[in-house]
């Protein structure tokens, strides 16, 4: 190919072809010239186009490839190598199927077949990179034709791995956000700037009884009322509207709403605007919490708190609460009254200052209850009254725990001082029951023995006349018998279970009538001073038993002063303050009798035991029953005895008895003694010595006696002997004297009968002793006592 210039100067391209020939017999060269200017120009244009195409392919960011009908990779541009990590030479030696993910291979082969069939293909494939990682490729394929036939598959692939990963991350975030929203215990609703719901969680759907369709939260269909006033909300008042229009944030607004199924609910409503990067409001997020049950529970709790407060205030038991430091935070009126304080005074005090120090040291600490978190039911301790006196209480204590934290303790207590005293009395009675029975039996038998002596002694005294030797001796014997009778009398009075005969007795009259006897007991060297008392001060008492109490206490006071000193007896109506300090007293008014001496006093150890039977500090002459009898008599009077003593200064006993109206004046006239003498008596007595003694002494009084030893002989003896009176023993070998008495009274209702017994119990005799013709004598007794009682029952 050469370039020739034409005559006109135009340059053309020619193609020369030369042949060696023989021309006219000579060697020659034949030249053929063909102008190829147009072809050269076309070829140059084609080469330029190919270069531009190759440049586009080489510089393209997408993978450009060609596949043969058999799947062989025919060409691949640099982007293909960058996308897969394989070199161009490596790719040209591969079948596309070797780098396609197995799960996508079927789809890839179908795409190639469709493209070879002349159809445009589009699909996303996963390809294995050379490093083993996976690339997501968005592929478009078109058929490549030659001479009108599809000869290859031309394709372009775009790596969408990063986009796919971003989308996956976005989808994962969306999934996590949905999961979080659905797990929230509150309803969350998101709306756009137009108020349309674009998102909500399951709790919101449940609250509003909808399913992502309740656009009414931002439309006119929303129905709600303010919970505190019941005022219906207007559209401009909705929290969502305020957030969209004004950017206002609403926090925990309490509303009553009507859900779309008509259910009325109470919710806590919060709303806040959503803003874009420029700060413009593009939506609103609304948070709802259904507090219907909580609000109802709160109402119930408030009602329960009111009822509980009423119970605490009206409770008879003391109730209080303390904080973790033991400071009182609540005190009910009963607790304040028991401790002698006002409620306000006790708030803030350390609870342990009210507890006896010894009991706190023994572990009776509320702090221990809170520390161990264990309730302590019903333990006993002692509390200190405002006056300083201690009293017994029974306490229950439990920690108050809220959300696993101890916020304090609740303490309930009751005053058990009186109950403890009663229990101690019952225990004392139980312990002494067997001793009392034994003592009563011994005293009964001893009384019978003394009764076998007493009548004969009276006979001896009467027969002795003026014998200066016999009279003193018999007198000593009689004094010894009287002392023995006093001892057995105290034993029997201590062991007997009969109740005293309570009558209204004026204290002034009681002390006046007892004055001479009390002075005689005190002796000539002791001055008994009895303070005057108003005539209208009276108490319910058994006069005889109360005189015995006074006698025993005066005798004790005399002995405490070694027979020399002053005993002061004073009485009055007990004040309210005194009554409040009586642990064993029942409600009502009391009178007080005080017996004070200035003797040696009583130390604390002796005071703890001085009311025990048979306990005495006297070296001689003491039975140990005097104070025990005093306490028992006071107990049967429903009274209280207290003691105050200072060693070296003296002792004061105070007797508290139930006050009553003074007795009516006695207008009866004493009956004159019977004019006639008792001439005939039937004695029913099984003890021969007692019977013989009674016969001997009555015979001296010119009384005719008929004696029998058995109960069955009583009625025949009375019928045949026709006595003026009957002297009846309580215990007979064949019958109870009570039954014999009933049989006699059934036959002769007005027959005078005197029970003669060595046992002090009158429990089952009360019915008969209420009759004026029935009397009672405790053995031993002298002839004068017997005759006086016989005359009294005969005079009825």
Helices and strands as residue ranges (DSSP letters): E 2-5, E 11-23, E 26-35, H 37-59, E 63-67, E 73-76, H 78-84, H 88-92, G 96-98, H 102-116, E 121-128, E 134-146, E 149-159, H 161-183, E 187-192, E 197-200, H 202-208, G 215-218, E 224-226, G 235-237, H 239-246, E 250-258, E 264-275, E 281-290, H 292-314, E 318-322, E 328-331, H 333-339, H 343-346, G 351-354, H 357-361, H 366-372, E 376-384, E 390-402, E 405-415, H 417-464, H 468-495, E 503-506, H 507-522, E 526-530, E 538-541, H 543-560, E 565-573, H 576-580, E 590-597, H 604-607, H 626-636, E 640-646, E 650-660, E 680-684, H 688-700, E 704-708, G 711-713, H 714-721, E 725-729, H 737-747, E 752-757, G 763-765, H 766-769, E 774-778, H 783-794
